[in-house]
Amino acid sequence: MNETLVNFRNTKKMSQVQFARYIGVSTSFLSKIELGDRKPSFNFMQKLKSAFDDADIDEIFFKNK
């Protein structure tokens, strides 16, 4: 998940700070998820889906599940 999230953020050409602000989470929270120190919550995934309605978040993050 963490690598996929970093790749997704990079495809959007956003820094970690920009991405965190855009989806409405703290930079430290996003950093912990990207490092694998914390698992994304349901609320986080909902924010991600809301922010990027043009992307199929489920397909991007759960296609290998």
LINPEHU-V962112 format. One record per residue. N is the residue number from 1. SS is DSSP state (helix for helix, strand for strand, loop for the rest). PSI is psi in radians with two decimals (* if undefined). NEAR is the number of other ideal C-beta (glycine too) atoms within 8 Angstrom. Layout:
BEGIN
N;SS;PSI;NEAR
N;SS;PSI;NEAR
END
This chain:
BEGIN
1;loop;-0.78;9
2;helix;-0.74;9
3;helix;-0.70;6
4;helix;-0.72;9
5;helix;-0.76;12
6;helix;-0.79;9
7;helix;-0.74;8
8;helix;-0.81;11
9;helix;-0.73;11
10;helix;-0.62;8
11;helix;-0.45;6
12;loop;-0.03;8
13;loop;0.83;4
14;loop;2.48;9
15;loop;2.95;5
16;helix;-0.69;11
17;helix;-0.83;7
18;helix;-0.79;8
19;helix;-0.80;12
20;helix;-0.80;12
21;helix;-0.73;7
22;helix;-0.71;8
23;helix;-0.14;12
24;loop;0.67;6
25;loop;2.88;9
26;loop;2.70;6
27;helix;-0.67;9
28;helix;-0.65;6
29;helix;-0.82;11
30;helix;-0.74;13
31;helix;-0.77;9
32;helix;-0.66;9
33;helix;-0.79;15
34;helix;-0.56;11
35;helix;-0.20;7
36;loop;0.17;7
37;loop;-0.28;5
38;loop;2.47;7
39;loop;2.49;5
40;loop;2.40;9
41;loop;2.93;6
42;helix;-0.73;5
43;helix;-0.73;6
44;helix;-0.81;12
45;helix;-0.63;11
46;helix;-0.73;8
47;helix;-0.72;11
48;helix;-0.79;11
49;helix;-0.68;10
50;helix;-0.70;8
51;helix;-0.58;9
52;loop;1.11;9
53;loop;-0.22;6
54;loop;-0.22;3
55;loop;2.52;7
56;loop;1.57;5
57;helix;-0.72;10
58;helix;-0.74;7
59;helix;-0.72;7
60;helix;-0.79;10
61;helix;-0.36;11
62;helix;0.30;7
63;loop;-0.41;6
64;loop;0.11;3
65;loop;*;3
END
